[in-house]
């Protein structure tokens, strides 16, 4: 019979002794700025509005391009 060493159980408890690594507190940085009412509205909604505005701009450009291509094709 082979005699293999018994596997030692891994320690999963956090060490909290005197020489334990000090856990740093989580720092939350807050910036206070005076914004106009419109500026504050944009600041609060730009995460949602930016993609919507970009998508609608691209769609508008495509509609104008298709309209102009059709107009040129019918006149020629």
C-alpha positions in Angstrom: 0.0 0.0 0.0 1.2 3.5 -0.9 1.6 5.9 2.0 0.8 9.4 0.7 0.9 12.4 3.0 -2.5 13.5 4.3 -3.7 16.7 2.6 -3.8 19.6 5.0 -7.0 21.5 5.1 -6.6 25.0 3.7 -7.3 27.9 6.0 -10.1 30.2 4.8 -10.6 32.3 7.9 -9.3 35.9 7.7 -6.4 36.5 10.0 -7.1 39.3 12.4 -4.0 39.2 14.7 -1.9 42.1 15.8 0.4 42.0 12.8 -2.4 41.4 10.3 -2.6 43.6 7.2 -4.7 46.7 7.9 -7.8 46.9 5.6 -8.0 50.3 4.1 -11.3 52.1 4.3 -13.3 52.6 1.1 -13.0 56.2 0.0 -15.9 57.8 -1.8 -15.0 61.0 -3.6 -17.8 63.6 -4.0 -17.4 66.7 -6.1 -19.7 69.6 -5.4 -20.3 72.0 -8.4 -22.7 74.7 -9.0 -24.7 73.9 -12.1 -27.5 75.6 -13.9 -30.9 73.9 -13.9 -30.2 72.7 -17.5 -26.7 71.6 -16.6 -27.9 69.6 -13.6 -30.7 68.0 -15.7 -28.1 67.0 -18.4 -25.6 65.7 -15.7 -28.3 63.5 -14.2 -29.6 62.0 -17.5 -26.6 62.0 -19.9 -25.9 58.3 -19.3 -29.3 57.5 -20.8 -29.6 60.3 -23.3 -26.2 60.2 -25.0 -26.7 56.8 -26.7 -30.3 57.8 -27.6 -29.1 61.1 -29.2 -26.3 59.4 -31.1 -28.6 56.7 -32.4 -31.3 59.2 -33.5 -28.6 61.3 -35.2 -27.4 58.4 -37.2 -30.9 57.4 -38.2 -31.7 61.0 -39.2 -28.5 61.1 -41.4 -29.5 57.8 -43.0 -33.0 59.0 -43.8 -31.7 62.2 -45.4 -29.2 60.2 -47.5 -31.9 57.7 -48.7 -34.2 60.6 -49.5 -31.5 62.4 -51.5 -30.5 59.2 -53.4 -34.2 58.6 -54.3 -34.5 62.3 -55.4 -31.4 62.0 -57.6 -32.6 58.7 -59.1 -36.1 60.1 -60.0 -34.6 63.3 -61.6 -32.0 61.5 -63.7 
